[in-house]
């Protein structure tokens, strides 16, 4: 069983604060299973947007961990806002979490695409 969205977000915020960085919930979604999107803010004003990874990127072991993929990388805030607005029209129960960290590191588990499927 996958960790509830509210618990995942709460744990993420605590881990960010423990590193001395800043995090905030921009939009609170469904507590049990709302999709989580993460906006990473950089000092130069650009942002990276992480969204839920597609099921095809999960391993075959039936993992229940949350995985994210980069949706937009180091783009102006308006580009990220536009994409999130489109996502909200599709799914009004999503979460949006903002992180002010230079390095995401192990805070956000990202899916690795297999570049060579053979």
N, C-alpha and C positions, 0 to 999 in steps of 0.2 A: 504494500500500500504506500502511495506517495505521500510525503509530508504536506500538510495543509499549507495553502498559500500564505495565510497570515503568520503562521509559525516560521515558514521559510524567510519571509520578509523581515520579521522581528530578529531572527538570528543573523541575517545579513547585516542589518543596521548595527547590531551589537558588535559584530566583527569589524565593521568599518570604524566605529567609534573607538574600539580598542586599539586600532592602529594609529589613532590620532587624526583621522580624516573625518569628513563630514558626509552625512547621508540624510535624506528626507523622503517621505512618501508624498509624491505629487498627487496621485490618485489612488484611493483605496478601492479595491475590487472585491469580488466574492471571496469570503474568508476560506471556504473549503477548497475551491478548485479554480479560482480566477487565474488567467494567464498573467505572467509577470514579465514586464518590460523594464529594462534598466538603461538609464541615460547616464553615461560617464562624461562628466564635464572636465575640460582641460583648462589650464591657465591662459592659453591663447584664444579662448572663446569657442573653440571647436568642441564637438561632442561625438561620441560613439554610442550607437544604439544597439543593445543586445535584446533579442527576442527569443521565445521558446524555439528550440531546435525541432525540425520535423522528425516524426517517428522513424523515418528511414535512416537517421543518423545515430539511433540508439543501437547498442550492441545487441547481439542475438540472445544474450543471457537473460533477457526480460528485466533489465534494470529499471528500478522505480525512481532513480535519482532524477532531479531536474537538470536538463542540459540546455544551454543557450548557444545561439549563433550570432555572429555579428551581422546586423541588418544594414547599418550605415557606419562607415568608419571615418572618424575625424572630419566631420562635415559641419557646416554652419547650423546653428540652433534652429533656424527656420526650416531647414530640410528635415531635421529630426521631428520638429513639431508637426509638419505636414504629414509625415508618415504615421505618427501616432494618432493624428486626427482621423486618418483613413482606417487605422486599426480600431479606433473607438466606434466608428460607424458599423464595423463588422462585429465587434465584441464589446459591449458596454460594461462588462463585468471585469475588465482587465485591471491590473495593478500597474502603476508607473512609479518606479523608484529612481531617485536621483542620487548619484554618487559623485563626490568631488575627491577623486583619487587620481594620481598620475599613472599608477600601475594597478591593473585589476588583479594580477597575480592569481592566487587560488581562491579569491573571494567569489568569483562567478565561474562555475564549471562550464567550460565551452566544449562543444562537440567538434571533433576533428573530422573533416571531410576526407574520404579516401581519394587521393588524387589519381591513383592508378588502380582501378577496380579489378584488374586481372590477377 
